[in-house]
């Protein structure tokens, strides 16, 4: 199975332009699963809830999800992507997983970062996994990387791979923690980060790039530069993520002692 990331610099508010750019980048690569950044079609730095509401879309009926499904159908692959979702009068920082036949899974970001909490409702859907070819895939979004419980939940559900759309701004942090999440859960992780700068609110956000694919032993199989757009993929064997043995006598999931994991 080939998995990869798409790293680029979205232009704020230019949904069609951003979707077109993703299509251009995907035309030069081949993968079974591509991961796109967080809020890839809208940009990140909203000035107000009203502005966010104007750009947020229903799922799966909205133009972004519809276009992603069309791209998946044309290319015969799956896509995981971060989008601004509008549902039942609420706005969510969401991720969708789509394939040639439509929406496969949806996740709403549980852990909201910084000023996101002033714009988005916290996620209200349980962590879940979906089948993509020969792999079971779970979704996280950006700041979720800093919460080991999130990735561990996906691993306990049987995830072979965690798709991680992101807009990382703290140099090296998310890339490091997703290596740890891969290692401690013995799963593959694919982080798709964006590049560029947004300074729409008087505070400049510089996105750190370095999108990556990480193996269950923590090795970085593929990593993008800090400041260049690219779509790259690598061959993986999802079966590697089903071997949780650390040594002949240790299994990182079977050795858990959950009866002790609580406050006294």
ChimeraX attribute file (.defattr): number of C-alpha atoms within 10 A of each C-alpha:
attribute: neighborCount
match mode: 1-to-1
recipient: residues
	/A:1	15
	/A:2	16
	/A:3	24
	/A:4	28
	/A:5	32
	/A:6	27
	/A:7	31
	/A:8	25
	/A:9	21
	/A:10	25
	/A:11	18
	/A:12	18
	/A:13	18
	/A:14	14
	/A:15	18
	/A:16	15
	/A:17	15
	/A:18	21
	/A:19	19
	/A:20	14
	/A:21	16
	/A:22	22
	/A:23	15
	/A:24	12
	/A:25	16
	/A:26	19
	/A:27	12
	/A:28	10
	/A:29	15
	/A:30	18
	/A:31	21
	/A:32	20
	/A:33	26
	/A:34	26
	/A:35	27
	/A:36	30
	/A:37	32
	/A:38	29
	/A:39	25
	/A:40	30
	/A:41	29
	/A:42	25
	/A:43	23
	/A:44	23
	/A:45	20
	/A:46	21
	/A:47	12
	/A:48	11
	/A:49	13
	/A:50	11
	/A:51	12
	/A:52	22
	/A:53	19
	/A:54	10
	/A:55	18
	/A:56	23
	/A:57	20
	/A:58	16
	/A:59	20
	/A:60	18
	/A:61	11
	/A:62	13
	/A:63	15
	/A:64	25
	/A:65	23
	/A:66	16
	/A:67	16
	/A:68	26
	/A:69	25
	/A:70	17
	/A:71	22
	/A:72	21
	/A:73	16
	/A:74	10
	/A:75	18
	/A:76	16
	/A:77	21
	/A:78	26
	/A:79	27
	/A:80	29
	/A:81	29
	/A:82	31
	/A:83	29
	/A:84	26
	/A:85	25
	/A:86	21
	/A:87	11
	/A:88	6
	/A:89	6
	/A:90	13
	/A:91	22
	/A:92	26
	/A:93	26
	/A:94	26
	/A:95	28
	/A:96	22
	/A:97	27
	/A:98	27
	/A:99	23
	/A:100	18
	/A:101	12
	/A:102	17
	/A:103	19
	/A:104	19
	/A:105	18
	/A:106	24
	/A:107	23
	/A:108	26
	/A:109	25
	/A:110	21
	/A:111	20
	/A:112	20
	/A:113	12
	/A:114	8
	/A:115	10
	/A:116	17
	/A:117	11
	/A:118	11
	/A:119	20
	/A:120	22
	/A:121	16
	/A:122	18
	/A:123	17
	/A:124	11
	/A:125	11
	/A:126	11
	/A:127	19
	/A:128	19
	/A:129	23
	/A:130	16
	/A:131	13
	/A:132	19
	/A:133	13
	/A:134	11
	/A:135	19
	/A:136	20
	/A:137	28
	/A:138	28
	/A:139	32
	/A:140	27
	/A:141	27
	/A:142	24
	/A:143	19
	/A:144	21
	/A:145	24
	/A:146	17
	/A:147	12
	/A:148	15
	/A:149	12
	/A:150	17
	/A:151	27
	/A:152	19
	/A:153	16
	/A:154	23
	/A:155	27
	/A:156	10
	/A:157	15
	/A:158	19
	/A:159	27
	/A:160	28
	/A:161	29
	/A:162	25
	/A:163	28
	/A:164	31
	/A:165	32
	/A:166	29
	/A:167	27
	/A:168	26
	/A:169	18
	/A:170	12
	/A:171	14
	/A:172	12
	/A:173	13
	/A:174	24
	/A:175	25
	/A:176	13
	/A:177	15
	/A:178	27
	/A:179	25
	/A:180	21
	/A:181	27
	/A:182	28
	/A:183	21
	/A:184	20
	/A:185	25
	/A:186	28
	/A:187	31
	/A:188	31
	/A:189	29
	/A:190	33
	/A:191	35
	/A:192	36
	/A:193	32
	/A:194	32
	/A:195	24
	/A:196	17
	/A:197	17
	/A:198	20
	/A:199	11
	/A:200	13
	/A:201	11
	/A:202	8
	/A:203	9
	/A:204	11
	/A:205	18
	/A:206	17
	/A:207	21
	/A:208	23
	/A:209	30
	/A:210	24
	/A:211	33
	/A:212	26
	/A:213	31
	/A:214	26
	/A:215	23
	/A:216	25
	/A:217	19
	/A:218	21
	/A:219	14
	/A:220	17
	/A:221	15
	/A:222	17
	/A:223	20
	/A:224	20
	/A:225	14
	/A:226	17
	/A:227	16
	/A:228	14
	/A:229	17
	/A:230	17
	/A:231	24
	/A:232	24
	/A:233	24
	/A:234	15
	/A:235	12
	/A:236	16
	/A:237	13
	/A:238	22
	/A:239	11
	/A:240	15
	/A:241	24
	/A:242	15
	/A:243	15
	/A:244	19
	/A:245	15
	/A:246	14
	/A:247	8
	/A:248	6
	/A:249	7
	/A:250	11
	/A:251	14
	/A:252	15
	/A:253	17
	/A:254	9
	/A:255	11
	/A:256	10
	/A:257	8
	/A:258	7
	/A:259	6
	/A:260	8
	/A:261	8
	/A:262	6
	/A:263	4
	/A:264	4
